[in-house]
Amino acid sequence: MQLITTELPDFEAKIKWNLPFYQRDKQYVSIAAYKAHVSLSISADLDDATLAAAKAAGYPTGQKRLNLPLTQPVPTALVQQVLQLIA
């Protein structure tokens, strides 16, 4: 969460749908924890460069999300790249 507040300092922290949620106007990022991974979801589609970087590093993605397995360290540069899509 510190990475989110550093990269998106003007986003307001909230709890929505029982999830940590950061929002500015219609842009948002949320975090959901699951048994084997954490999902970082944003309001914008991931672009081709971000999808390729995630795939190359072995991180699963969706149209608007990046899944971070709990067995791997947080890929700081990749998370920053995702967050810049809504900055």
C-alpha positions, -999 to 999 in steps of 0.1 A, spaced: 0 0 0 29 23 6 39 20 -31 4 31 -41 4 61 -18 39 71 -30 30 67 -67 -5 82 -64 -3 108 -36 -35 126 -46 -57 95 -45 -80 92 -15 -78 59 5 -111 43 12 -126 9 19 -151 -2 -8 -166 -36 -11 -145 -45 20 -113 -39 0 -85 -13 2 -94 12 -25 -77 44 -37 -96 68 -59 -93 102 -76 -123 112 -96 -131 81 -118 -96 66 -116 -90 39 -90 -69 11 -78 -80 -17 -54 -63 -46 -37 -79 -80 -31 -62 -108 -12 -68 -144 -21 -53 -177 -8 -24 -178 -33 -21 -143 -46 -30 -106 -43 -48 -89 -71 -41 -53 -80 -69 -39 -101 -71 -5 -118 -98 15 -136 -79 14 -169 -70 -14 -192 -35 -26 -190 -16 -15 -221 4 -38 -244 37 -29 -229 25 -36 -193 9 -69 -204 41 -80 -221 63 -70 -191 40 -90 -167 40 -120 -190 78 -119 -194 82 -118 -156 57 -146 -151 29 -126 -135 -7 -135 -145 -29 -106 -156 -64 -97 -166 -78 -69 -187 -75 -45 -157 -55 -64 -131 -22 -78 -121 -20 -109 -99 9 -111 -75 16 -146 -62 23 -147 -24 53 -169 -31 72 -142 -51 85 -108 -40 65 -77 -51 78 -66 -85 81 -29 -76 89 -17 -112 60 -36 -127 36 -23 -100 48 12 -107 42 7 -144 7 -4 -137 0 25 -114 13 50 -140 -16 40 -163 -40 58 -140 -17 85 -125 
